[in-house]
Amino acid sequence: MSLPEYVQQAVAEFPQTVKLENGDEIELRPAERGDQDAIVEFAKGLSEQDQLFLRVDITKQDVVDNWLSNVSVGETVSLLAWAGDRVVGYGTVDRNSARWTRRVGELRVNIAQDLRSQGLGRHLTSKVFDIARNIGLKKLMAHMTPDQVGAQAAFSRLGFRPEALLGDYVEDRDGNVHDLTIMSYDIDGLNSVADAPLQL
């Protein structure tokens, strides 16, 4: 997959290896075509609660194919975390292609349950923040439901602040509706993200 030049420059330092608090070494590298099956397996291993609130259902092959198509044209930049041949997490930033919001991106991070609270979320978030800055984004958004208390706390520690609450905006797979919280962060203040006490 031939990425746009500005994306190639933003991810030029990858792959790279990070060490978790439990001593495990995890390789971070940009998502690419051929990763579909590993991503689907990762998603299927998430808890039912985690799966309910995925922005898109990445347990489905065609949805992951669409994700990687967006990666190939630079609309999305994604890092996958690998433990051997297993995907154990991802960090991604989606650029909004609308002209008036093209400097705004949406940040998403997800970690396998067995590797949470080991620092992987902090590593991925820090790297994706750097990528967002390198591709020229000025503001990052994160979307979550109010009952995702852990995610809200983690993003708050990074400096994200609530910007909007949309009532009954999200529908889960069972047809239940939930509010949506939108948090935002000004990228100009990214210099201390790597030291933030994020526990994902």
C-alpha positions as CSV (number, residue, x, y, z in Angstrom):
1,M,0.0,0.0,0.0
2,S,1.5,3.3,-1.1
3,L,0.6,6.0,1.5
4,P,0.4,9.7,0.7
5,E,3.8,11.4,1.1
6,Y,2.7,13.4,4.2
7,V,1.5,10.3,5.9
8,Q,4.7,8.4,5.0
9,Q,6.7,11.2,6.6
10,A,4.5,11.2,9.7
11,V,5.0,7.4,10.3
12,A,8.6,7.2,9.1
13,E,9.9,6.3,12.6
14,F,7.8,3.1,12.6
15,P,7.9,0.2,13.2
16,Q,9.2,0.6,16.7
17,T,9.2,-1.4,19.9
18,V,7.8,-0.3,23.3
19,K,8.3,-2.0,26.6
20,L,5.2,-2.4,28.9
21,E,5.2,-2.2,32.7
22,N,4.9,-6.0,32.8
23,G,8.1,-6.3,30.7
24,D,6.4,-7.4,27.5
25,E,7.7,-5.8,24.3
26,I,5.2,-4.7,21.8
27,E,5.8,-3.6,18.2
28,L,4.0,-0.5,16.9
29,R,3.6,-0.2,13.2
30,P,1.2,1.5,10.7
31,A,-1.8,-0.5,9.7
32,E,-1.7,-1.8,6.2
33,R,-3.6,-4.1,3.8
34,G,-3.1,-7.7,4.9
35,D,-3.9,-6.8,8.6
36,Q,-7.6,-7.4,8.2
37,D,-7.8,-10.8,9.8
38,A,-5.7,-9.8,12.7
39,I,-7.8,-6.7,13.4
40,V,-11.0,-8.7,13.2
41,E,-9.6,-11.3,15.6
42,F,-8.6,-8.5,18.0
43,A,-12.1,-7.0,17.8
44,K,-13.8,-10.3,18.4
45,G,-11.7,-10.7,21.6
46,L,-13.0,-7.5,23.1
47,S,-15.6,-7.8,25.8
48,E,-19.3,-7.5,24.8
49,Q,-19.4,-4.1,26.6
50,D,-16.4,-2.9,24.6
51,Q,-17.9,-4.1,21.3
52,L,-21.2,-2.3,22.0
53,F,-19.5,1.1,21.8
54,L,-17.1,0.6,18.9
55,R,-17.5,3.5,16.5
56,V,-17.9,1.0,13.7
57,D,-18.2,-2.8,14.0
58,I,-14.7,-3.9,13.3
59,T,-15.6,-7.6,14.0
60,K,-16.8,-7.5,10.3
61,Q,-14.3,-8.0,7.5
62,D,-16.0,-5.4,5.1
63,V,-15.9,-2.7,7.8
64,V,-12.2,-3.4,8.4
65,D,-11.6,-3.3,4.6
66,N,-13.2,0.2,4.6
67,W,-11.0,1.3,7.5
68,L,-7.9,0.2,5.6
69,S,-9.1,1.8,2.4
70,N,-9.3,5.1,4.4
71,V,-5.7,4.4,5.6
72,S,-4.5,4.0,2.0
73,V,-5.7,7.4,1.0
74,G,-4.6,9.2,4.1
75,E,-8.0,10.0,5.6
76,T,-7.1,7.8,8.6
77,V,-3.7,7.1,10.1
78,S,-3.6,4.0,12.3
79,L,-1.0,2.3,14.4
80,L,-1.4,-1.3,15.4
81,A,0.2,-2.8,18.5
82,W,1.5,-6.4,17.9
83,A,2.5,-9.0,20.4
84,G,4.1,-11.6,18.1
85,D,1.4,-12.2,15.4
86,R,-1.5,-10.9,17.5
87,V,-2.9,-7.4,17.4
88,V,-3.3,-6.3,21.0
89,G,-4.4,-2.7,20.4
90,Y,-4.6,0.2,18.0
91,G,-4.4,4.0,18.0
92,T,-6.0,5.9,15.2
93,V,-6.7,9.4,14.1
94,D,-9.4,10.1,11.5
95,R,-9.1,13.4,9.5
96,N,-12.3,15.2,8.7
97,S,-12.3,15.7,4.9
98,A,-14.8,18.6,5.0
99,R,-13.0,21.8,4.0
100,W,-14.1,23.8,7.0
101,T,-13.0,21.1,9.5
102,R,-10.1,19.5,7.7
103,R,-7.7,20.5,10.6
104,V,-9.7,18.5,13.1
105,G,-9.2,14.8,13.7
106,E,-10.9,12.2,15.8
107,L,-8.7,10.1,18.1
108,R,-9.5,6.5,19.1
109,V,-7.5,4.1,21.2
110,N,-8.4,0.5,22.1
111,I,-6.4,-2.1,24.0
112,A,-6.9,-5.8,24.5
113,Q,-8.3,-6.5,28.0
114,D,-5.3,-8.6,29.2
115,L,-2.9,-5.7,28.5
116,R,-4.7,-2.8,30.0
117,S,-3.1,-0.8,32.8
118,Q,0.4,-1.8,31.4
119,G,1.1,1.5,29.7
120,L,0.2,0.4,26.1
121,G,-2.6,3.0,25.9
122,R,-0.2,5.7,27.0
123,H,2.4,4.7,24.3
124,L,-0.2,4.5,21.5
125,T,-1.9,7.7,22.5
126,S,1.4,9.6,22.6
127,K,2.5,8.3,19.2
128,V,-0.9,9.1,17.6
129,F,-0.8,12.6,19.1
130,D,2.6,13.1,17.5
131,I,1.3,11.8,14.1
132,A,-1.7,14.1,14.4
133,R,0.6,17.1,14.8
134,N,2.9,15.9,12.0
135,I,0.0,15.7,9.5
136,G,-1.0,19.3,10.4
137,L,-4.1,18.8,12.6
138,K,-4.9,21.6,15.0
139,K,-7.5,20.0,17.2
140,L,-8.4,16.4,18.3
141,M,-11.8,15.1,19.3
142,A,-12.7,12.0,21.2
143,H,-16.2,10.6,21.3
144,M,-17.6,8.3,24.1
145,T,-20.7,7.6,26.0
146,P,-21.1,9.1,29.6
147,D,-21.0,5.6,31.1
148,Q,-17.5,5.0,29.6
149,V,-16.1,6.6,32.8
150,G,-12.6,5.1,32.5
151,A,-12.1,6.5,29.0
152,Q,-13.3,9.9,30.0
153,A,-11.0,9.9,33.0
154,A,-8.0,8.9,30.8
155,F,-8.7,11.6,28.2
156,S,-9.2,14.2,30.9
157,R,-5.8,13.4,32.3
158,L,-4.4,14.1,28.9
159,G,-6.0,17.5,28.9
160,F,-9.1,16.7,26.9
161,R,-12.1,18.7,28.0
162,P,-15.9,18.1,27.5
163,E,-17.2,20.1,24.6
164,A,-20.7,18.8,24.0
165,L,-23.2,16.2,25.3
166,L,-25.6,14.9,22.6
167,G,-28.7,13.3,24.1
168,D,-29.8,9.8,22.8
169,Y,-27.3,10.1,20.0
170,V,-25.8,6.5,20.0
171,E,-27.7,3.3,19.5
172,D,-26.1,0.0,20.6
173,R,-26.5,-3.3,18.9
174,D,-29.5,-4.1,21.1
175,G,-31.3,-0.9,20.0
176,N,-30.8,0.9,23.3
177,V,-30.0,4.6,23.0
178,H,-27.2,6.4,24.9
179,D,-25.9,10.0,25.2
180,L,-22.7,10.9,23.4
181,T,-19.9,13.0,25.1
182,I,-17.6,14.9,22.8
183,M,-14.2,15.9,24.3
184,S,-11.6,18.0,22.6
185,Y,-7.9,18.9,22.8
186,D,-5.9,21.7,21.3
187,I,-2.9,20.1,19.6
188,D,-0.7,23.1,20.4
189,G,-0.4,21.8,24.0
190,L,0.9,18.3,23.1
191,N,4.4,18.5,24.5
192,S,3.7,16.6,27.8
193,V,1.5,13.7,26.5
194,A,4.2,11.1,26.8
195,D,4.4,11.7,30.6
196,A,0.6,11.7,31.3
197,P,-0.5,9.0,33.7
198,L,-2.8,7.3,31.2
199,Q,-3.9,3.8,32.1
200,L,-5.7,2.1,29.2
